[in-house]
Amino acid sequence: MSVESQYQESVPIPVSEEKLSTTFVAVMTRVYLWMTLGLALTTVVSLWVLNNPALMNFFFARPFALLGLFIVQIAMVIALVAAIQKLSTGAALALFFAYAALMGVTLSSIFIVYDIGTITMAFGVTAVVFVLLSIVGMTTKQDLTRWGPILFFALIGLIIGTVVNMFLRSSALDLLITYAGILIFMGLIVFDTKYIKQMTYSAATRGNTDAVVGRISVLGALKLYLDFINLFLFLLRLLGRR
């Protein structure tokens, strides 16, 4: 059962537009707060691992250790999304920040591959693009429901293409994947922001204010955090080609 359908179990109650807007602002304030703290934690952990040669050697000189890290990260995302309705807000936040910390271990390698100027530029561009697209997602009146399947299958194709190119090592395909990744995650930023708004309004009209401000804010932070990180990595790949 999806998160949205779980919020739609109760009977709708009349809620003023002002109340809906106030609730949505409260949710998005927490979404951006948790997301920003998650990004900060990822950065701090990345720098800490980078300055600990023993940890760098443990994770990046041992393929199985790195694979295990990836598996744990994927499992944590699945667990958080699946159990969001059963977890308290505090427990969901703890799981989210634990994931952000593990992401910091994974991303510590970018400081070896790319120079700090390129990383800073990619992060700055990502931040500006994210803010603009998130505003579009919050303010658009269009129904973006049809975007869901399109973005999902595009993401699956992106993953398949990335795996295939691990064997082909084609620079042309790599560039195509990079541009596709940028476009896909730009689309996901708009879609996920609107998705959070729809979940908020749906829950608020069913009297689930606590669930809106609590669980939805954590789930929303996770979605936008992942969109930001992936857009950043694809932009970094593009800028790093210089």
C-alpha positions as CSV (number, residue, x, y, z in Angstrom):
1,M,0.0,0.0,0.0
2,S,1.4,3.4,-1.0
3,V,1.9,6.3,1.5
4,E,-0.7,8.3,-0.3
5,S,-3.4,5.5,-0.1
6,Q,-2.6,5.1,3.6
7,Y,-3.5,8.8,4.2
8,Q,-6.7,8.3,2.3
9,E,-8.3,5.8,4.6
10,S,-10.3,8.3,6.6
11,V,-13.3,10.3,5.5
12,P,-12.4,13.8,4.1
13,I,-13.4,16.7,6.3
14,P,-13.9,20.4,5.3
15,V,-10.6,22.3,5.6
16,S,-10.1,25.9,4.7
17,E,-7.6,26.8,2.0
18,E,-5.8,28.9,4.6
19,K,-5.4,25.9,6.8
20,L,-4.1,23.8,4.0
21,S,-1.6,26.4,3.0
22,T,-0.4,26.9,6.6
23,T,0.0,23.1,7.0
24,F,1.9,22.9,3.7
25,V,4.3,25.7,4.8
26,A,4.9,23.9,8.1
27,V,5.7,20.6,6.2
28,M,8.0,22.2,3.7
29,T,9.8,24.2,6.4
30,R,10.7,20.9,8.1
31,V,11.4,19.2,4.8
32,Y,14.0,21.7,3.8
33,L,15.4,21.8,7.4
34,W,15.9,18.0,7.5
35,M,17.3,17.9,4.0
36,T,19.8,20.7,4.7
37,L,20.9,19.0,7.9
38,G,21.2,15.8,6.0
39,L,23.4,17.4,3.4
40,A,25.5,19.0,6.1
41,L,26.0,15.7,7.8
42,T,26.9,14.0,4.5
43,T,29.6,16.7,3.9
44,V,31.0,16.5,7.4
45,V,31.3,12.7,7.3
46,S,32.8,12.8,3.8
47,L,35.6,15.2,5.0
48,W,36.1,13.1,8.1
49,V,36.5,9.9,6.1
50,L,38.8,11.7,3.7
51,N,41.1,12.6,6.5
52,N,41.2,9.1,7.9
53,P,43.4,7.0,5.6
54,A,42.5,3.8,7.4
55,L,38.8,4.3,6.7
56,M,39.5,5.2,3.1
57,N,41.6,2.1,2.6
58,F,39.0,-0.1,4.3
59,F,36.1,1.0,2.1
60,F,37.7,1.8,-1.2
61,A,40.5,-0.8,-1.4
62,R,38.0,-3.6,-0.6
63,P,35.3,-4.0,-3.3
64,F,33.1,-6.1,-1.0
65,A,33.2,-3.5,1.8
66,L,32.0,-0.9,-0.7
67,L,29.3,-3.2,-2.1
68,G,28.1,-3.9,1.4
69,L,27.9,-0.2,2.1
70,F,25.7,0.3,-1.0
71,I,23.4,-2.6,0.0
72,V,23.0,-1.2,3.5
73,Q,22.1,2.2,2.0
74,I,19.5,0.8,-0.3
75,A,18.0,-1.4,2.5
76,M,17.8,1.7,4.7
77,V,15.9,3.7,2.1
78,I,13.5,0.8,1.4
79,A,13.0,0.3,5.2
80,L,12.3,4.0,5.8
81,V,9.7,4.2,3.0
82,A,8.0,0.9,3.9
83,A,7.8,1.6,7.6
84,I,7.2,5.4,7.6
85,Q,3.6,4.9,8.9
86,K,4.8,2.7,11.8
87,L,7.8,4.7,12.9
88,S,7.7,7.7,15.2
89,T,8.9,11.0,13.7
90,G,12.1,10.7,15.9
91,A,12.8,7.1,14.7
92,A,12.2,8.1,11.0
93,L,14.6,11.1,11.4
94,A,17.2,8.9,13.1
95,L,17.1,6.5,10.1
96,F,17.3,9.3,7.6
97,F,20.3,10.9,9.3
98,A,22.0,7.5,9.5
99,Y,21.5,7.1,5.8
100,A,22.9,10.6,5.2
101,A,26.0,9.7,7.3
102,L,26.6,6.5,5.2
103,M,26.2,8.6,2.1
104,G,29.0,10.7,3.4
105,V,31.2,7.7,3.5
106,T,30.4,6.8,-0.1
107,L,30.8,10.4,-1.4
108,S,34.2,10.9,0.3
109,S,35.8,9.5,-2.9
110,I,34.7,12.5,-5.0
111,F,37.4,14.6,-3.2
112,I,40.0,12.3,-4.7
113,V,38.6,12.1,-8.2
114,Y,37.7,15.9,-8.6
115,D,39.4,19.1,-7.5
116,I,37.7,21.2,-4.9
117,G,36.9,24.0,-7.4
118,T,34.9,21.6,-9.6
119,I,33.1,20.2,-6.6
120,T,32.2,23.6,-5.3
121,M,31.0,24.8,-8.7
122,A,28.8,21.6,-9.1
123,F,27.3,22.1,-5.7
124,G,26.5,25.7,-6.3
125,V,24.9,25.0,-9.6
126,T,22.9,22.2,-8.0
127,A,21.7,24.4,-5.2
128,V,20.5,27.1,-7.6
129,V,18.8,24.7,-9.9
130,F,17.2,22.8,-7.0
131,V,15.7,26.0,-5.5
132,L,14.2,27.2,-8.8
133,L,12.7,23.8,-9.7
134,S,11.4,23.2,-6.1
135,I,9.6,26.6,-6.4
136,V,8.1,25.4,-9.7
137,G,6.9,22.2,-8.0
138,M,5.3,24.1,-5.2
139,T,3.5,26.7,-7.3
140,T,2.5,24.8,-10.5
141,K,-1.2,24.2,-11.0
142,Q,-0.6,21.5,-13.5
143,D,-1.4,17.8,-12.7
144,L,2.0,16.1,-12.8
145,T,0.6,12.6,-12.1
146,R,1.5,11.4,-15.6
147,W,5.1,12.3,-14.9
148,G,5.4,9.5,-12.4
149,P,5.6,6.5,-14.7
150,I,7.7,8.4,-17.3
151,L,10.3,9.4,-14.7
152,F,10.2,5.9,-13.1
153,F,11.0,4.1,-16.4
154,A,13.5,6.8,-17.4
155,L,15.3,6.1,-14.1
156,I,15.3,2.4,-14.7
157,G,16.7,3.0,-18.2
158,L,19.4,5.2,-16.7
159,I,20.4,2.5,-14.2
160,I,20.5,-0.1,-17.0
161,G,22.5,2.2,-19.2
162,T,25.0,2.9,-16.4
163,V,25.5,-0.8,-15.7
164,V,25.9,-1.6,-19.5
165,N,28.5,1.2,-19.8
166,M,30.5,-0.3,-17.0
167,F,31.5,-3.0,-19.5
168,L,31.4,-1.0,-22.7
169,R,33.3,2.0,-21.3
170,S,31.9,4.2,-24.1
171,S,32.7,7.9,-23.6
172,A,29.8,8.9,-25.9
173,L,27.3,6.7,-24.0
174,D,28.7,8.1,-20.7
175,L,28.0,11.6,-21.9
176,L,24.5,10.6,-23.0
177,I,23.8,9.0,-19.5
178,T,25.1,12.2,-17.8
179,Y,22.8,14.5,-19.7
180,A,19.9,12.1,-19.2
181,G,20.6,11.9,-15.5
182,I,20.6,15.7,-15.2
183,L,17.2,15.9,-17.0
184,I,15.7,13.1,-15.1
185,F,16.6,14.4,-11.6
186,M,15.6,17.9,-12.6
187,G,12.2,16.4,-13.4
188,L,12.1,14.5,-10.2
189,I,12.7,17.6,-8.1
190,V,9.6,19.2,-9.6
191,F,7.6,16.0,-9.4
192,D,8.6,15.1,-5.8
193,T,7.9,18.7,-4.6
194,K,4.4,18.6,-6.1
195,Y,4.0,15.0,-4.7
196,I,4.7,16.3,-1.2
197,K,2.2,19.0,-1.6
198,Q,-0.5,16.5,-2.8
199,M,0.2,14.2,0.2
200,T,0.1,17.2,2.6
201,Y,-3.3,18.4,1.3
202,S,-4.7,14.8,1.2
203,A,-3.7,14.2,4.8
204,A,-4.8,17.6,6.0
205,T,-8.3,17.1,4.6
206,R,-8.5,13.9,6.6
207,G,-7.5,15.4,9.9
208,N,-4.0,13.9,10.0
209,T,-2.2,17.1,10.9
210,D,0.4,15.3,13.1
211,A,1.2,12.8,10.4
212,V,1.6,15.7,7.9
213,V,4.0,17.7,9.9
214,G,5.9,14.6,11.1
215,R,6.2,11.6,8.9
216,I,5.5,13.3,5.5
217,S,8.2,15.9,6.3
218,V,10.8,13.1,6.8
219,L,9.7,11.2,3.7
220,G,9.8,14.5,1.7
221,A,13.2,15.3,3.0
222,L,14.5,11.9,1.9
223,K,13.0,12.2,-1.6
224,L,14.4,15.7,-2.2
225,Y,17.8,14.8,-0.5
226,L,18.2,11.9,-3.0
227,D,17.2,14.2,-5.9
228,F,19.7,16.8,-4.8
229,I,22.6,14.3,-4.4
230,N,22.0,12.6,-7.7
231,L,21.7,15.9,-9.6
232,F,24.9,17.1,-8.0
233,L,26.7,13.9,-9.0
234,F,25.6,14.1,-12.6
235,L,26.5,17.8,-12.8
236,L,29.9,17.0,-11.2
237,R,30.5,14.4,-13.9
238,L,29.7,16.9,-16.6
239,L,31.8,19.7,-15.1
240,G,34.6,17.3,-14.3
241,R,35.0,16.5,-18.0
242,R,37.0,19.8,-18.3
